Amino acid sequence: MSSVDEARSDRLSAADTIAGLLAVASIVLSGIGMGLGLLLQLDARPARVVPVAIIAALVAARMSARFQSLALKAALFGALAWVVGMAVAVITDGPLL
């Protein structure tokens, strides 16, 4: 037995933590662009907000292998949010850009 502890591989690195936060931020931005921002009285402009959220999800996927599945789900949610947000903006005569 050794008195020196081995480095644990299940610990999160700084890049893993930032990638996870970036993926969650992407989901939040997608939700705001989809129309949930209207509930919070935020100016939801889906043509501006959702592409930024999708790019953030792609950066998170490239940054960490641990959170690639979360980033994939964030990117897919962003695509769905873009479609729903554009439809809500057209139906309610809201701004697109």
C-alpha positions as CSV (number, residue, x, y, z in Angstrom):
1,M,0.0,0.0,0.0
2,S,1.1,3.5,-0.8
3,S,0.5,6.6,1.3
4,V,0.3,8.7,-1.9
5,D,-3.2,8.9,-3.3
6,E,-3.6,8.2,-6.9
7,A,-5.2,10.9,-9.2
8,R,-8.8,10.1,-9.5
9,S,-10.0,10.0,-13.1
10,D,-13.6,10.8,-12.1
11,R,-12.8,14.3,-11.1
12,L,-13.9,17.2,-13.3
13,S,-11.3,19.3,-14.9
14,A,-11.8,23.0,-15.4
15,A,-12.6,22.5,-19.1
16,D,-15.2,19.9,-18.2
17,T,-16.8,22.4,-15.8
18,I,-16.8,25.2,-18.3
19,A,-18.2,23.0,-21.0
20,G,-21.1,21.8,-18.7
21,L,-21.9,25.4,-17.8
22,L,-21.7,26.4,-21.5
23,A,-24.1,23.6,-22.5
24,V,-26.6,24.6,-19.8
25,A,-26.3,28.3,-20.8
26,S,-27.1,27.2,-24.3
27,I,-30.3,25.5,-23.2
28,V,-31.3,28.6,-21.3
29,L,-30.7,30.9,-24.2
30,S,-32.6,28.5,-26.5
31,G,-35.5,28.6,-24.1
32,I,-35.5,32.4,-24.1
33,G,-35.4,32.5,-27.9
34,M,-38.1,30.0,-28.1
35,G,-40.6,32.2,-26.4
36,L,-40.1,31.6,-22.7
37,G,-38.5,35.0,-22.6
38,L,-41.9,36.4,-23.1
39,L,-43.0,35.1,-19.7
40,L,-40.0,36.8,-18.1
41,Q,-40.7,40.0,-20.2
42,L,-37.5,39.6,-22.1
43,D,-37.2,40.7,-25.7
44,A,-37.1,37.3,-27.3
45,R,-35.5,37.6,-30.8
46,P,-35.1,34.0,-32.0
47,A,-33.0,34.9,-35.1
48,R,-30.3,36.5,-32.9
49,V,-30.4,34.4,-29.7
50,V,-30.8,30.9,-30.8
51,P,-27.9,30.7,-33.3
52,V,-25.6,32.0,-30.5
53,A,-27.0,29.2,-28.3
54,I,-26.3,26.6,-30.9
55,I,-22.7,27.8,-31.4
56,A,-22.3,27.7,-27.6
57,A,-23.5,24.1,-27.6
58,L,-21.1,23.2,-30.4
59,V,-18.2,24.8,-28.5
60,A,-19.1,22.9,-25.4
61,A,-19.2,19.6,-27.3
62,R,-15.7,20.3,-28.7
63,M,-14.3,21.4,-25.3
64,S,-15.1,18.3,-23.3
65,A,-15.7,14.7,-24.0
66,R,-17.6,14.2,-20.8
67,F,-20.4,16.6,-21.7
68,Q,-20.8,15.8,-25.4
69,S,-24.2,14.2,-24.9
70,L,-25.5,17.2,-23.0
71,A,-24.1,19.5,-25.7
72,L,-25.7,17.4,-28.4
73,K,-29.1,17.7,-26.5
74,A,-28.5,21.4,-26.2
75,A,-27.9,21.8,-29.9
76,L,-30.9,19.7,-30.8
77,F,-33.0,21.8,-28.4
78,G,-31.6,24.9,-30.0
79,A,-32.8,23.7,-33.4
80,L,-36.3,23.0,-32.1
81,A,-36.3,26.3,-30.2
82,W,-35.4,28.2,-33.4
83,V,-38.4,26.7,-35.3
84,V,-40.8,27.3,-32.4
85,G,-39.4,30.8,-31.7
86,M,-39.7,31.9,-35.3
87,A,-43.3,30.5,-35.5
88,V,-44.2,32.3,-32.2
89,A,-42.6,35.5,-33.5
90,V,-44.5,35.4,-36.8
91,I,-47.9,34.5,-35.2
92,T,-47.6,37.2,-32.5
93,D,-46.1,39.8,-34.9
94,G,-43.0,40.0,-32.7
95,P,-39.6,41.0,-33.9
96,L,-37.4,38.4,-35.6
97,L,-34.1,40.3,-35.5
